[in-house]
Amino acid sequence: MDDLRDKYISLIANAADEATLEDLRVQAVGKKGEISLQMRELGKMSAEERQVAGPKLNALKDEINSALAAKKQGLADAALDERLRAEWMDVTLPARHRRVGTIHPVSQVTEEVTAIFADMGFAVAEGPQVESDWFNFDALNIPGHHPARAEMDTFYTHRAPGDDRPPHVLRTHTSPVQIRTMQDQGAPLRVIAPGRVYRADYDQTHTPMFHQIEGLAIDKDISMANLKWVLEEFVKAFFEVDDVELRFRASHFPFTEPSAEVDIRCSWEGGTLKVGEGDDWLEILGSGMVHPKVLQAGNIDPDEWQGFAFGMGIDRIAMLKYGIPDLRAFFDSDLRWLRHYGFASLDVPTLHGGLSR
Ligand code: PHE
């Protein structure tokens, strides 16, 4: 019995895994295990012999069982220790910089502009890129014969043969969103509408698809002074300068009266653009007081309400702010360009966290 004990205690102590342990259990105390077979022999013994051997065998069986249980627990603890050691990680290490693509300058600038106007109470509005000619032109006081229609180098869609309705257009500006928002929300309102627009034009500063951001504020007593303040606040925040000078130049748009194009004081000294100083002026947007006919098209009573509107090229101000020379490269999907001019994906522009870094 002592031999049996020594044999199993040492085998159990040396078992390397749970499977070995289970084999040993079967061999020792399983139904046909060595100790179980010995217990069967008890029946053949004399009463005196049995009185000595019985308790000994039972004690041996208990000892083997608890050795098995203890070893099983030991193996599990060791496995856990090993896992904890292998999976150890120093959470105080700095994060590894891994670029998962970059944010396109157009997206970045759209976010920047949106953050600035959101701070002044402007919500974001949207409209379709394929637009009816009524929203794109007529509602904005650009009738069928108006030269602006031709000037805009419009892309027209096809109608089925025999369908005489006017064709849809790829919107030539974001101004149709003015009409849609007025119709949907009524007055008063304050929105910006960023989005894609289309004109048949292609050179260093023009691509057939580009981006604009429209601004519209309607209320009882909105004036050009409000427009001027809002734009000055915007330009200071966007170009991250304390002082800017804007120049309002009388202009003409069918949908605003009066109308003004806005230039910003800048310098090109040394080939780089500096905003807020110098003797040059750079045109950045078109604007004006919303024309009464446009308010009417938006179902807003021009005797009661008035407002200002402006439209700005997003790509253009992105080129200016980030010194990007050729607009066409924006849409070439050239990875080298995107890596160079793109923004880190987690740097979301906010007014408090900083617009650009
Ligand atoms: N829609 C005009 C353009 O594309 C810009 C503009 C918008 C001008 C709003 C005045 C008011 O050039």
Residues whose N, C-alpha, C, O or C-beta is under 5 A from the ligand:
A	BS01	LIG	T172 H173 S175 F253 T256 G286 S287 G288 A309 F310 G311
